Amino acid sequence: MKLPMIPELLKQLKKKPVTNAFPAKHLPKSLVEYLEDVEAGRAQINAPVPIPPNFKGKLKYTRATCTGCGICVRFCPAHALEMIRSERKIRVMIGQCIGCELCTTTCPEGSLSKSDEFLCADTDRYSCDWVLK
């Protein structure tokens, strides 16, 4: 019986994790007390994993070079972009963005690009939706 996954499993066991560890080794009873301990030097926070090259983060927009043509809106398969015709601006629904980068590759002016910012978690559902200025 041949088991092709065994060599892959052994190879993965030797690799270091590529995800960010939780800031604390164990879940603290009180986050406020833990942060106070960090400030006092009694505890330390796990360092984040460095951002790899060519990371696909949140959209970055350069309004000065945008002509308002709307090509990016037409090519977005997730309908995460919306054209505001009266202002010739784009509204981005970051929660709907699937990170395919079709908008960045089709923009003739290069106004849309990916940034190295990856954190979009928030308690406000609409905080990541913004009108690009």
VENTASUL-V927005 format. One line per field, one symbol per residue. psi: psi as a letter, one per 30 degrees, with the letter a starting at -180 (. if undefined). Layout:
psi=???
This chain:
psi=kkjffeeeeeeeffllkglklkfleljlekeeeeeeeeefgfllkkklkkkllgkjalkkkjeefkfgfgeeeefjffhfkkkjeefhlkkkjeffkggfgeeeffjffgfklklgkfjgklfjegffklkk.
